[in-house]
């Protein structure tokens, strides 16, 4: 009978379009898997954010991860809302089950109450009384069978009441569990909403930092480009002074002749063979460079070699010291003419050991790397050939 009732309820739910408990449970399990995946993704992104904060990475990277975490948290909140609706359906079904079992129990109790009243009024006659008070044999048989039916009915009623009470307790337990699960879900949703608000606040702070950093960086880039142009203008002016260039060339020929050296073509034959002016790592290469943060293109007319302050700087070849000057952004600058239209430039130097118009030998120590305040210490090195900027890394010995 109970199985028939269950099948009837399922068929009724199907006909009315209402989801069964198993269907809702299947949806909850699928939703729970999705929620767990989102939770893991959020945890991974949060670890990345903390790692970058600890490593003091730039704010733009952290902002990108925060945006990803906010997006995942919003998805999680939407999924929690959907799962909450599923739990509401389960709770509603549990309430309907409790109501149904309560009604069944009330009916059974009414039937039992009627039976008790009847027995109280008329008693429960013995088999002997039934035989004596019967009018005839048929009446006696009928009365005996009726009493047996009543007795069986009492047993059925008792069993039905016990079964219904157990079912009702089961429904109540299920209802309490669904309520507890919904409460946990609601608490998690509230926590995630707070986390979302906190992350949005953090994002706004980082956004302000990024915008500030971008403005500072833009200013630095503009300043650097102006400094490069100033360097180029100075070198161009030196190169255009043909009279001074002729004097340097003649002096260079004279000094090389005294040392039994080749007087011309010295620099042009040393592509890929020149010694490094300082030992260190190239931190900025020659040519056009794109800034990902600002989406701008800048040009470096030379290379920047990282080296500690006080590191000695040497001339890559013999030549005449053309110019020693100070340029904003480059500090002290030394320019050496190597003849044949080739010049080298050494910037960010201090403790200068040479003088203008002085002849220096290849490998001569000309200065030291200068301190650069809060900026990285480096040597800025350039090569010019026949009035064109050349890539120093193509002329220096390969490391």
C-alpha positions as CSV (number, residue, x, y, z in Angstrom):
1,X,0.0,0.0,0.0
2,X,2.8,2.4,0.9
3,X,4.6,1.6,-2.4
4,X,1.5,2.4,-4.4
5,X,1.1,5.7,-2.5
6,X,4.7,6.7,-3.3
7,X,4.3,5.8,-7.0
8,X,1.0,7.8,-7.0
9,X,2.8,10.9,-5.5
10,X,5.6,10.7,-8.0
11,X,3.1,10.4,-10.9
12,X,1.2,13.3,-9.5
13,X,4.4,15.4,-9.3
14,X,5.3,14.5,-12.9
15,X,1.8,15.4,-14.2
16,X,1.7,18.7,-12.3
17,X,5.3,19.6,-13.5
18,X,6.6,19.6,-9.9
19,X,10.2,18.2,-9.4
20,X,10.6,15.1,-7.4
21,X,12.9,14.9,-4.3
22,X,15.4,12.8,-6.3
23,X,15.5,15.4,-9.1
24,X,16.1,18.2,-6.6
25,X,18.8,16.2,-4.9
26,X,20.5,15.6,-8.2
27,X,20.4,19.3,-9.0
28,X,21.8,20.1,-5.5
29,X,24.7,17.6,-6.0
30,X,25.5,19.2,-9.4
31,X,25.3,22.6,-7.9
32,X,27.5,21.6,-4.9
33,X,30.2,20.4,-7.3
34,X,30.1,23.7,-9.2
35,X,30.3,25.6,-5.9
36,X,33.3,23.6,-4.7
37,X,35.1,24.3,-8.0
38,X,34.4,28.0,-7.6
39,X,35.6,28.0,-4.0
40,X,38.9,26.3,-5.1
41,X,39.4,28.8,-7.9
42,X,38.8,31.8,-5.5
43,X,41.3,30.3,-3.0
44,X,44.0,29.9,-5.7
45,X,43.5,33.5,-6.8
46,X,43.6,34.8,-3.2
47,X,46.9,32.9,-2.7
48,X,48.3,34.6,-5.8
49,X,47.2,38.0,-4.6
50,X,48.8,37.5,-1.2
51,X,52.0,36.1,-2.8
52,X,52.2,39.2,-5.0
53,X,51.6,41.5,-2.1
54,X,54.3,39.8,-0.2
55,X,56.7,40.0,-3.1
56,X,55.7,43.7,-3.5
57,X,54.8,43.2,-7.2
58,X,53.3,46.1,-9.0
59,X,49.7,47.1,-8.2
60,X,48.5,46.5,-11.8
61,X,49.2,42.7,-11.5
62,X,47.4,42.6,-8.2
63,X,44.5,44.6,-9.6
64,X,44.2,42.0,-12.5
65,X,44.0,39.1,-9.9
66,X,41.5,41.1,-7.8
67,X,39.3,41.6,-10.8
68,X,39.4,37.8,-11.4
69,X,38.6,37.0,-7.8
70,X,35.7,39.5,-7.7
71,X,34.3,37.8,-10.9
72,X,34.6,34.4,-9.4
73,X,33.0,35.5,-6.1
74,X,30.1,37.0,-7.9
75,X,29.6,33.7,-9.7
76,X,29.8,31.9,-6.3
77,X,27.1,34.1,-4.8
78,X,24.9,33.5,-7.8
79,X,25.4,29.7,-7.4
80,X,24.7,29.9,-3.7
81,X,21.5,31.8,-4.5
82,X,20.5,29.0,-6.9
83,X,21.3,26.3,-4.4
84,X,19.3,28.2,-1.8
85,X,16.3,28.0,-4.0
86,X,16.8,24.3,-4.4
87,X,16.9,23.9,-0.6
88,X,13.7,26.0,-0.4
89,X,12.0,23.4,-2.7
90,X,13.3,20.6,-0.5
91,X,12.1,22.3,2.6
92,X,8.7,22.8,1.0
93,X,8.5,19.1,0.1
94,X,9.5,18.2,3.7
95,X,6.8,20.4,5.0
96,X,4.2,18.8,2.7
97,X,5.4,15.4,3.8
98,X,5.0,16.4,7.5
99,X,1.5,17.7,6.8
100,X,0.5,14.6,4.9
101,X,1.8,12.3,7.6
102,X,0.2,14.4,10.3
103,X,-3.2,14.2,8.5
104,X,-2.8,10.4,8.1
105,X,-2.0,10.1,11.8
106,X,-5.0,12.2,12.8
107,X,-7.3,10.0,10.7
108,X,-5.9,6.8,12.2
109,X,-6.2,8.2,15.7
110,X,-9.9,9.1,15.0
111,X,-10.5,5.6,13.7
112,X,-8.8,4.1,16.8
113,X,-10.8,6.5,19.1
114,X,-14.1,5.4,17.4
115,X,-13.1,1.8,18.0
116,X,-12.3,2.4,21.7
117,X,-15.6,4.2,22.2
118,X,-17.5,1.3,20.6
119,X,-15.7,-1.3,22.8
120,X,-16.4,0.9,25.9
121,X,-20.1,1.1,25.1
122,X,-20.7,-2.4,24.0
123,X,-17.8,-4.3,25.5
124,X,-15.9,-7.1,23.9
125,X,-18.1,-10.2,24.3
126,X,-16.6,-13.6,24.8
127,X,-17.1,-16.4,22.4
128,X,-19.5,-18.2,24.8
129,X,-21.7,-15.1,25.0
130,X,-21.8,-14.8,21.3
131,X,-23.0,-18.4,20.9
132,X,-25.7,-18.1,23.6
133,X,-27.1,-14.8,22.4
134,X,-27.2,-15.7,18.8
135,X,-30.6,-16.3,17.4
136,X,-29.5,-19.1,15.1
137,X,-26.5,-20.8,13.7
138,X,-26.0,-18.3,10.8
139,X,-26.3,-15.4,13.2
140,X,-23.6,-17.0,15.5
141,X,-21.2,-17.6,12.5
142,X,-21.7,-14.0,11.3
143,X,-21.0,-12.5,14.8
144,X,-17.8,-14.6,15.2
145,X,-16.5,-13.5,11.9
146,X,-17.4,-9.9,12.6
147,X,-15.4,-10.0,15.9
148,X,-12.4,-11.5,14.1
149,X,-12.5,-8.7,11.6
150,X,-12.7,-6.1,14.3
151,X,-9.8,-7.7,16.1
152,X,-7.7,-7.7,12.9
153,X,-8.7,-4.1,12.2
154,X,-7.4,-3.1,15.7
155,X,-4.1,-4.7,14.9
156,X,-3.9,-2.9,11.5
157,X,-4.8,0.4,13.1
158,X,-2.1,0.0,15.7
159,X,0.5,-0.9,13.2
160,X,-0.5,1.9,10.9
161,X,-0.3,4.4,13.7
162,X,3.2,3.2,14.7
163,X,4.4,3.3,11.1
164,X,2.9,6.8,10.6
165,X,4.6,8.1,13.8
166,X,8.0,6.7,12.6
167,X,7.5,8.2,9.1
168,X,6.5,11.6,10.7
169,X,9.6,11.5,12.9
170,X,11.7,10.8,9.7
171,X,10.1,13.7,7.9
172,X,10.8,16.0,10.9
173,X,14.5,15.0,11.0
174,X,14.8,15.6,7.2
175,X,13.1,18.9,7.6
176,X,15.4,20.0,10.5
177,X,18.4,18.9,8.4
178,X,17.2,20.9,5.4
179,X,16.8,23.9,7.6
180,X,20.3,23.5,9.0
181,X,21.8,23.1,5.6
182,X,20.0,26.2,4.4
183,X,21.2,28.1,7.4
184,X,24.8,27.2,6.6
185,X,24.3,28.1,3.0
186,X,22.9,31.5,3.9
187,X,25.8,32.1,6.3
188,X,28.3,31.3,3.6
189,X,26.4,33.5,1.2
190,X,26.6,36.4,3.7
191,X,30.3,35.8,4.2
192,X,31.0,35.9,0.5
193,X,29.0,39.1,0.0
194,X,31.2,40.7,2.7
195,X,34.3,39.3,1.0
196,X,33.0,40.7,-2.3
197,X,32.5,44.1,-0.7
198,X,36.0,44.0,0.8
199,X,37.6,43.0,-2.5
200,X,35.8,45.7,-4.3
201,X,37.2,48.2,-1.8
202,X,40.7,46.7,-2.2
203,X,40.3,46.9,-6.0
204,X,39.4,50.6,-5.8
205,X,42.5,51.2,-3.6
206,X,44.7,49.4,-6.1
207,X,43.1,51.1,-9.0
208,X,43.9,54.5,-7.4
209,X,47.5,53.2,-6.9
210,X,47.8,52.0,-10.5
211,X,46.5,55.3,-11.8
212,X,49.0,57.1,-9.6
213,X,51.8,54.8,-10.6
214,X,50.9,55.2,-14.2
215,X,51.0,58.9,-14.0
216,X,54.4,58.8,-12.3
217,X,55.7,56.3,-14.9
218,X,54.4,58.4,-17.7
219,X,56.2,61.4,-16.2
220,X,59.4,59.3,-15.9
221,X,59.2,58.1,-19.5
222,X,58.6,61.6,-20.8
223,X,61.5,62.9,-18.8
224,X,63.7,60.0,-20.0
225,X,62.8,60.6,-23.6
226,X,63.7,64.3,-23.2
227,X,67.0,63.3,-21.7
228,X,67.7,61.0,-24.6
229,X,67.0,63.8,-27.1
230,X,69.3,66.1,-25.1
231,X,72.0,63.4,-25.4
232,X,71.4,63.0,-29.1
233,X,71.5,66.7,-29.7
234,X,74.8,67.1,-27.9
235,X,76.4,64.2,-29.8
236,X,75.0,65.5,-33.1
237,X,76.5,68.9,-32.3
238,X,79.9,67.3,-31.7
239,X,79.7,65.3,-34.9
240,X,78.8,68.3,-36.9
241,X,81.9,70.2,-35.7
242,X,84.0,69.0,-38.7
243,X,87.0,71.1,-37.7
244,X,87.3,69.6,-34.2
245,X,86.7,66.2,-35.6
246,X,89.6,66.6,-38.0
247,X,91.9,67.7,-35.2
248,X,90.9,64.7,-33.1
249,X,91.4,62.3,-36.1
250,X,94.9,63.7,-36.8
251,X,95.9,63.4,-33.1
252,X,94.6,59.8,-33.0
253,X,96.6,58.9,-36.1
254,X,99.8,60.4,-34.5
255,X,99.4,58.6,-31.2
256,X,98.7,55.3,-32.9
257,X,101.7,55.7,-35.2
258,X,103.9,56.3,-32.2
259,X,102.7,52.9,-30.8
260,X,103.1,51.1,-34.2
261,X,99.4,50.5,-34.4
262,X,97.1,50.6,-37.4
263,X,96.1,54.2,-37.8
264,X,92.7,53.7,-39.5
265,X,89.8,51.1,-39.6
266,X,90.5,50.0,-36.0
267,X,86.9,50.2,-34.8
268,X,85.1,49.0,-37.9
269,X,86.9,45.6,-37.9
270,X,85.9,44.8,-34.3
271,X,82.2,44.2,-34.7
272,X,81.3,41.4,-32.1
273,X,84.9,41.6,-30.7
274,X,84.9,44.7,-28.4
275,X,85.4,44.1,-24.7
276,X,82.6,45.1,-22.3
277,X,83.1,48.5,-20.7
278,X,81.8,47.0,-17.4
279,X,80.8,43.5,-16.2
280,X,77.1,43.2,-15.6
281,X,73.6,42.3,-16.9
282,X,71.9,44.2,-19.6
283,X,68.7,45.5,-18.0
284,X,67.5,47.6,-20.9
285,X,68.3,46.8,-24.5
286,X,68.8,48.9,-27.6
287,X,66.0,50.2,-29.8
288,X,62.2,50.5,-29.5
289,X,60.6,49.2,-26.4
290,X,56.9,48.9,-25.6
291,X,55.6,49.7,-22.1
292,X,52.7,47.3,-21.4
293,X,51.4,49.4,-18.6
294,X,51.1,52.6,-20.6
295,X,50.8,51.1,-24.0
296,X,53.6,53.4,-25.3
297,X,56.7,53.0,-27.4
298,X,60.0,54.4,-26.3
299,X,63.5,54.3,-27.8
300,X,66.8,53.5,-26.0
301,X,69.7,54.7,-28.1
302,X,72.1,52.4,-26.2
303,X,72.0,49.7,-23.5
304,X,71.9,49.9,-19.7
305,X,74.3,47.5,-17.9
306,X,73.6,46.9,-14.2
307,X,76.6,47.1,-11.9
308,X,77.3,48.2,-8.3
309,X,78.4,51.8,-7.5
310,X,82.2,52.0,-7.6
311,X,82.6,49.4,-10.3
312,X,85.4,50.5,-12.7
313,X,84.4,51.5,-16.3
314,X,86.9,51.0,-19.1
315,X,87.1,52.3,-22.6
316,X,86.3,49.6,-25.2
317,X,89.1,50.9,-27.6
318,X,91.7,53.6,-27.7
319,X,90.7,57.0,-28.6
320,X,90.5,60.7,-27.8
321,X,88.2,62.0,-25.0
322,X,85.9,64.3,-26.9
323,X,83.6,65.5,-24.1
324,X,83.1,65.3,-20.4
325,X,79.8,66.9,-19.3
326,X,76.8,66.5,-17.0
327,X,73.3,65.8,-18.4
328,X,70.2,65.6,-16.3
329,X,69.0,62.0,-16.0
330,X,72.4,60.7,-17.1
331,X,74.7,62.3,-14.6
332,X,78.3,62.6,-15.7
333,X,78.8,61.6,-19.4
334,X,82.1,60.8,-21.2
335,X,82.3,60.6,-25.0
336,X,85.3,59.0,-26.7
337,X,86.2,59.4,-30.4
338,X,87.8,56.2,-31.8
339,X,88.4,57.6,-35.3
340,X,86.8,56.5,-38.6
341,X,83.5,58.1,-37.6
342,X,83.0,55.9,-34.5
343,X,82.3,57.2,-31.0
344,X,81.3,55.6,-27.7
345,X,79.3,57.2,-24.8
346,X,79.6,56.3,-21.1
347,X,76.9,57.8,-18.7
348,X,76.0,57.4,-15.0
349,X,79.6,57.6,-14.0
350,X,81.6,59.2,-11.2
351,X,85.3,59.5,-10.1
352,X,86.3,60.4,-13.6
353,X,90.0,59.7,-14.3
354,X,90.5,61.2,-17.8
355,X,90.3,64.7,-19.3
356,X,88.9,66.2,-22.5
357,X,91.3,65.9,-25.5
358,X,93.3,63.3,-23.8
359,X,94.4,60.1,-25.7
360,X,93.5,56.9,-23.8
361,X,94.5,53.3,-24.5
362,X,92.1,50.4,-25.1
363,X,90.9,49.1,-21.7
364,X,91.9,52.3,-19.8
365,X,89.9,52.9,-16.6
366,X,88.0,56.1,-17.3
367,X,85.6,56.3,-14.4
368,X,83.5,54.4,-11.9
369,X,79.7,53.6,-11.7
370,X,78.0,56.4,-9.8
371,X,75.5,56.0,-7.0
372,X,72.0,56.6,-8.4
373,X,69.8,57.4,-5.3
374,X,66.8,55.1,-5.2
375,X,67.2,54.0,-8.8
376,X,69.2,50.9,-9.9
377,X,72.9,51.6,-10.4
378,X,74.0,51.1,-14.0
379,X,76.2,52.2,-16.9
380,X,74.4,53.7,-19.9
381,X,76.5,52.8,-23.0
382,X,76.1,53.9,-26.6
383,X,77.9,53.5,-29.9
384,X,77.7,55.8,-32.9
385,X,79.1,55.0,-36.3
386,X,79.0,57.5,-39.2
387,X,76.3,59.6,-37.4
388,X,74.1,56.6,-36.8
389,X,73.1,54.9,-33.5
390,X,74.3,51.3,-33.4
391,X,73.2,48.4,-31.2
392,X,76.1,47.9,-28.7
393,X,75.3,44.3,-28.1
394,X,76.1,43.5,-31.7
395,X,79.6,45.1,-31.3
396,X,80.5,43.7,-27.9
397,X,81.9,40.2,-27.3
398,X,79.1,37.6,-26.9
399,X,78.7,36.5,-23.3
